[in-house]
Structures are given as C-alpha cells and as structure tokens.
Amino acid sequence: MAMPTVIRSAQEMQSQSRQLRRAGRRIGFVPTMGALHEGHLSLVRAAKRECEEVVVSIYVNPTQFGRGEDFERYPRNLEKDLELLADLDVPWVFAPTDSEMYPTGFDTWVEVGRMAQPWEGKFRPGHFRGVATVVLKLFHLVEPDIAYFGEKDYQQLLVVRQMVRDLNLAVEIRPCPTVREPDGLAMSSRNQYLSPKEREDALVLYRSLCLAQERVRAGEKDAHAIAVAMRELISSVPYAQIDYVALVDPETLEEVLTIDRPVQALLAVRLGSTRLIDNMRIVPPSE
C-alpha cells in the first residue's frame, strides 16, 4: 500500500498537473477540507472510475468560515486521511499551507451572484465568496478534467457550477449522491462534534426530509404546508434551532409554492454547538 505523494507548494502542484496532462493523463479532482469519511471516499471512487490520475486536496480554507464559526476546532487529521486515501491507491494529495493559498497581500476575490445569496448565503455571510475563491484557485493549480462534488452541500454545488459556466473554466463538474449512515444521517465531518444524545436527535433532519417526500407522494402539493410539517417535526427536539427549511427549484434555489414537479428540500439546523445541513430531491407521484 503506497502512501499518496503529498504536495505542499502551489507551484509544484501546477507543475505536476501540467506534466500529467502532457502525458495524456485524465485528471480527476476531489476538493476536501480533510477529516475524510465515506462521503469523501465515494467521490474518490467515482474519480478513479473515470480518470487515470486522481488528486485530492486537503485544505481547511479559512476564508469560508465566518466570525464565531468552527474554523479553529474543525477536525484535522492528515495522517489518518492519508491512510484512507492510500487504501484507495490515490497517487496525489495537495495539502497547501495558508501562506501558499493566501500569500501576503492577497486581495482578489470571486464575487458570487444570486445563487449564493439565499439560504447558506444569508446565514453565513461571505461563506460562498471564500468557497468560490479557493475552488477557483484549486482549479487553476490542479487543472482537472473533472471535479467531484457531493450533493450534500447542494447550494455549494450550484454556486461552483455557476462559476464554472460563467468564467468558462475548462473543467466538468460531476455531482455525486449524498452518502448517509445506515440510520439516514448524512455523513459530515461535523458529525463528530455531536454528543451521543445530539447524534440520536440529529436523525430528525433526515426524518423531516422523508416526511416531505411522503406528503408529496400522498398528493400534497402545498409547499408551505409541507415546510410547516417539517419544522414541527424538527421542533420535536426542544433545543433544535432551525436556520431554514425550504422547498426550492433545484436549478434556481427559488422557493416554490406548488409542488407539481421535482423540488429540492433544503434545511439547516443547529443542535447544541453543531450546525448541520441536509437536502433531498422531492418528486411528485406524476414524475
């Protein structure tokens, strides 16, 4: 089992990628913040199926965290991450330092538009500016043919896809399904913050999404009524704090009134000191 080659330098990463491309190697890229779990590894497997070379980045990007968020305590365990990637025969890991990504005097940012304004954008101001800026830099350094993003971070996926389209970036964005624990909880690096009681209570997020699908399958078309039912279920956990629950157009993220076509259910909930997000495609019976 060979450990991945770890590249720390931005210049070295770009040079290595160009060497691979000159050799005709197709590059698949999985951007992560580390603390890898099966959700990340499913992206790596997808990349390996389609590409001769796979690069995984491990970088906890400070510019996508707001004041009072969990940047300092975000889980970091590079050694364990590398072991997991070695099991999948990943050849390259790009793990830059902050000074490589944001050198002294750094002052250029991606200005994100309408797709980034609601939902996560409202509750985490500046978050998507940081995401879009670091992803654009990573794309320039890795020069991937295909980049793999999980649908669990649904709005992020759409923001990145919009940026790629608008800026004519030569990379294909490949969405991959949310990976869940056996009991339905969406896999997240932040799940390890949860106490045993919070972990049990966190299942209310998945149950609320399933409730929405059940109501729609039973013929309910009133999006507001379904969102209210979801909120009531989540509120059965007394200390749960809801940031948002919404049924939206899967392409525009605009709220829908009537469910007469597939919609995306989005939610963000705080359990204790942990903020979790989840989503699910809700499909009416006629579909």
C-alpha positions as CSV (number, residue, x, y, z in Angstrom):
1,M,0.0,0.0,0.0
2,A,1.7,3.1,-1.2
3,M,1.0,6.4,0.6
4,P,0.0,9.3,-1.7
5,T,2.6,11.8,-2.7
6,V,1.8,15.0,-0.6
7,I,2.4,18.3,-2.4
8,R,2.6,21.4,-0.3
9,S,3.6,24.0,-2.9
10,A,1.1,25.7,-5.2
11,Q,3.8,26.0,-7.9
12,E,4.7,22.3,-7.5
13,M,1.1,21.2,-7.8
14,Q,0.6,23.2,-11.0
15,S,3.8,21.8,-12.5
16,Q,2.9,18.2,-11.6
17,S,-0.6,18.6,-13.1
18,R,0.8,20.0,-16.3
19,Q,3.3,17.1,-16.6
20,L,0.4,14.6,-16.2
21,R,-1.7,16.4,-18.8
22,R,1.2,16.5,-21.3
23,A,1.4,12.7,-20.8
24,G,-2.3,12.5,-21.8
25,R,-3.5,11.5,-18.3
26,R,-7.0,12.5,-17.4
27,I,-7.1,14.2,-14.0
28,G,-10.0,13.7,-11.6
29,F,-10.1,16.2,-8.6
30,V,-11.8,15.8,-5.2
31,P,-11.5,19.0,-3.1
32,T,-11.9,18.4,0.6
33,M,-11.2,20.0,4.0
34,G,-9.9,16.7,5.3
35,A,-11.5,14.7,8.2
36,L,-12.4,12.3,5.5
37,H,-15.3,9.9,5.7
38,E,-17.2,7.6,3.4
39,G,-18.9,10.5,1.7
40,H,-15.5,11.9,0.6
41,L,-14.3,8.4,-0.3
42,S,-17.3,7.8,-2.6
43,L,-16.2,10.9,-4.6
44,V,-12.7,9.4,-4.8
45,R,-14.0,6.1,-6.1
46,A,-16.1,8.0,-8.7
47,A,-12.9,9.9,-9.8
48,K,-10.9,6.7,-10.0
49,R,-13.6,5.1,-12.3
50,E,-13.3,7.9,-14.8
51,C,-9.8,9.2,-14.6
52,E,-6.2,7.8,-14.8
53,E,-5.0,10.3,-12.2
54,V,-6.7,11.4,-9.0
55,V,-5.8,14.5,-7.0
56,V,-7.4,15.0,-3.5
57,S,-6.9,18.4,-1.9
58,I,-6.9,18.7,1.9
59,Y,-7.2,22.3,3.0
60,V,-9.3,23.9,5.7
61,N,-10.0,27.1,3.9
62,P,-10.1,30.0,6.5
63,T,-11.9,32.4,4.1
64,Q,-15.1,30.4,4.1
65,F,-15.5,30.5,7.9
66,G,-17.3,33.5,9.5
67,R,-16.6,35.1,12.8
68,G,-17.7,32.7,15.6
69,E,-17.7,29.7,13.4
70,D,-15.8,26.5,13.9
71,F,-12.5,27.1,12.0
72,E,-10.3,26.6,15.0
73,R,-11.9,23.4,16.1
74,Y,-12.6,21.9,12.6
75,P,-11.2,18.4,12.8
76,R,-7.8,17.9,11.3
77,N,-6.0,14.6,11.0
78,L,-3.8,14.5,7.9
79,E,-2.1,11.2,8.8
80,K,-5.4,9.3,9.1
81,D,-6.7,11.0,5.9
82,L,-3.6,9.8,4.0
83,E,-4.1,6.3,5.2
84,L,-7.7,6.2,4.0
85,L,-6.5,7.6,0.6
86,A,-3.7,5.0,0.4
87,D,-6.3,2.2,0.7
88,L,-7.8,3.6,-2.4
89,D,-4.5,4.0,-4.2
90,V,-4.8,7.8,-4.6
91,P,-1.5,9.0,-6.0
92,W,-1.6,12.7,-5.3
93,V,-2.7,14.8,-2.3
94,F,-2.4,18.6,-2.4
95,A,-2.2,19.9,1.1
96,P,-1.1,23.5,0.9
97,T,-0.4,25.9,3.7
98,D,-2.4,29.2,4.2
99,S,0.6,31.2,3.0
100,E,0.6,29.2,-0.2
101,M,-3.1,29.8,-0.9
102,Y,-3.3,33.4,0.5
103,P,0.2,34.9,0.4
104,T,0.9,38.3,2.0
105,G,-1.0,41.0,0.2
106,F,-3.7,38.7,-1.3
107,D,-6.6,40.9,-2.3
108,T,-8.5,39.3,-5.2
109,W,-11.9,37.5,-4.7
110,V,-14.6,35.8,-6.7
111,E,-17.8,37.9,-6.4
112,V,-20.6,35.4,-6.2
113,G,-24.1,36.3,-7.5
114,R,-27.7,35.4,-7.0
115,M,-27.2,31.6,-6.5
116,A,-25.1,32.4,-3.4
117,Q,-27.4,34.9,-1.7
118,P,-30.2,32.9,-0.1
119,W,-30.1,30.0,2.5
120,E,-26.5,29.4,3.4
121,G,-25.5,32.7,1.9
122,K,-28.0,34.5,4.2
123,F,-26.9,32.7,7.4
124,R,-23.2,32.5,6.6
125,P,-22.3,35.9,5.0
126,G,-19.1,35.7,3.0
127,H,-19.1,31.9,3.0
128,F,-19.5,31.4,-0.7
129,R,-17.1,34.2,-1.6
130,G,-14.5,32.2,0.3
131,V,-15.6,28.9,-1.3
132,A,-15.6,30.2,-4.8
133,T,-12.3,31.9,-4.5
134,V,-10.5,28.9,-3.1
135,V,-12.1,26.5,-5.6
136,L,-11.1,28.7,-8.5
137,K,-7.5,28.8,-7.2
138,L,-7.6,25.0,-6.8
139,F,-8.9,24.5,-10.3
140,H,-6.0,26.7,-11.7
141,L,-3.4,24.7,-9.7
142,V,-4.7,21.2,-10.3
143,E,-6.1,21.8,-13.8
144,P,-8.5,18.8,-13.5
145,D,-10.6,17.4,-16.3
146,I,-13.4,16.5,-13.9
147,A,-14.1,17.8,-10.4
148,Y,-16.3,15.8,-8.0
149,F,-18.7,17.5,-5.5
150,G,-21.2,15.8,-3.1
151,E,-24.8,16.8,-3.4
152,K,-25.0,17.0,0.4
153,D,-23.6,20.6,0.0
154,Y,-26.3,21.3,-2.6
155,Q,-26.1,25.1,-2.8
156,Q,-22.3,24.9,-2.9
157,L,-22.5,22.5,-5.9
158,L,-24.7,25.0,-7.7
159,V,-22.5,28.0,-6.9
160,V,-19.4,26.2,-8.2
161,R,-21.3,25.0,-11.3
162,Q,-22.4,28.6,-12.0
163,M,-18.9,29.9,-11.5
164,V,-17.5,27.3,-14.0
165,R,-20.1,28.2,-16.5
166,D,-19.8,32.0,-16.1
167,L,-16.0,32.1,-16.2
168,N,-15.6,29.5,-19.0
169,L,-13.5,27.2,-16.9
170,A,-12.3,24.0,-18.7
171,V,-13.5,21.6,-16.0
172,E,-16.5,19.3,-15.8
173,I,-18.4,19.4,-12.5
174,R,-19.6,15.9,-11.5
175,P,-22.3,15.8,-8.8
176,C,-22.3,12.7,-6.6
177,P,-25.1,11.4,-4.3
178,T,-25.2,12.2,-0.6
179,V,-23.8,9.3,1.4
180,R,-25.7,8.5,4.6
181,E,-25.2,6.5,7.7
182,P,-27.3,3.3,8.0
183,D,-29.9,5.2,10.0
184,G,-30.1,8.0,7.4
185,L,-27.9,10.8,8.9
186,A,-26.0,12.5,6.1
187,M,-22.3,11.9,6.6
188,S,-20.4,15.1,7.6
189,S,-17.1,15.8,9.2
190,R,-19.0,17.9,11.7
191,N,-21.0,14.9,12.9
192,Q,-18.1,14.1,15.2
193,Y,-18.9,17.2,17.2
194,L,-22.2,15.6,18.3
195,S,-22.7,14.1,21.7
196,P,-24.4,10.7,21.8
197,K,-27.8,12.4,22.6
198,E,-27.3,15.0,19.8
199,R,-26.3,12.3,17.4
200,E,-29.6,10.5,18.1
201,D,-31.6,13.7,17.9
202,A,-29.9,14.6,14.6
203,L,-31.9,11.9,12.9
204,V,-34.9,14.4,12.9
205,L,-33.3,16.1,9.9
206,Y,-33.5,13.0,7.7
207,R,-36.9,12.1,9.1
208,S,-38.2,15.6,8.2
209,L,-37.0,15.2,4.6
210,C,-38.6,11.7,4.4
211,L,-41.8,13.3,5.8
212,A,-41.8,15.8,2.9
213,Q,-41.4,13.0,0.4
214,E,-44.2,11.0,2.0
215,R,-46.6,14.0,2.0
216,V,-45.9,14.7,-1.7
217,R,-46.3,11.1,-2.7
218,A,-49.7,11.2,-0.8
219,G,-50.8,14.0,-3.1
220,E,-49.9,17.2,-1.1
221,K,-48.9,20.0,-3.4
222,D,-48.8,23.0,-1.0
223,A,-45.1,23.6,-0.4
224,H,-45.8,25.9,2.6
225,A,-47.9,23.2,4.4
226,I,-45.1,20.7,3.9
227,A,-42.4,23.1,5.2
228,V,-44.6,23.7,8.3
229,A,-44.9,20.0,8.9
230,M,-41.1,19.6,8.5
231,R,-40.5,22.4,11.0
232,E,-42.9,20.9,13.5
233,L,-41.1,17.6,13.3
234,I,-37.7,19.2,13.8
235,S,-39.1,21.2,16.7
236,S,-40.0,18.0,18.5
237,V,-36.3,18.2,19.5
238,P,-36.7,21.1,22.0
239,Y,-33.2,22.5,21.7
240,A,-33.0,22.3,17.9
241,Q,-32.6,25.7,16.3
242,I,-33.8,26.0,12.7
243,D,-32.0,28.3,10.4
244,Y,-34.1,27.4,7.4
245,V,-36.4,24.8,6.0
246,A,-37.4,25.4,2.3
247,L,-38.7,23.7,-0.8
248,V,-37.0,25.2,-3.8
249,D,-36.5,24.9,-7.5
250,P,-33.5,22.5,-7.9
251,E,-31.8,24.8,-10.5
252,T,-32.5,28.4,-9.2
253,L,-33.0,27.7,-5.5
254,E,-36.0,29.9,-5.5
255,E,-38.8,28.9,-3.2
256,V,-41.8,27.1,-4.9
257,L,-45.4,27.5,-3.9
258,T,-46.8,24.4,-5.6
259,I,-45.1,21.0,-5.9
260,D,-46.1,20.0,-9.5
261,R,-42.5,19.0,-10.5
262,P,-39.4,17.8,-8.7
263,V,-38.2,20.2,-6.0
264,Q,-35.2,20.3,-3.6
265,A,-35.9,20.3,0.1
266,L,-33.2,22.2,2.0
267,L,-32.6,22.6,5.7
268,A,-30.1,23.8,8.2
269,V,-30.4,23.1,11.9
270,R,-28.3,23.7,15.0
271,L,-28.1,21.0,17.6
272,G,-26.2,22.4,20.6
273,S,-23.0,23.9,19.1
274,T,-23.2,21.9,15.9
275,R,-24.8,23.2,12.7
276,L,-25.9,20.5,10.2
277,I,-27.3,20.9,6.7
278,D,-29.1,18.3,4.5
279,N,-31.3,18.1,1.5
280,M,-33.3,15.7,-0.6
281,R,-34.9,15.7,-4.1
282,I,-38.7,15.5,-3.6
283,V,-40.5,14.0,-6.6
284,P,-44.3,14.1,-7.0
285,P,-46.0,10.9,-8.0
286,S,-46.7,12.0,-11.6
287,E,-43.0,12.1,-12.1
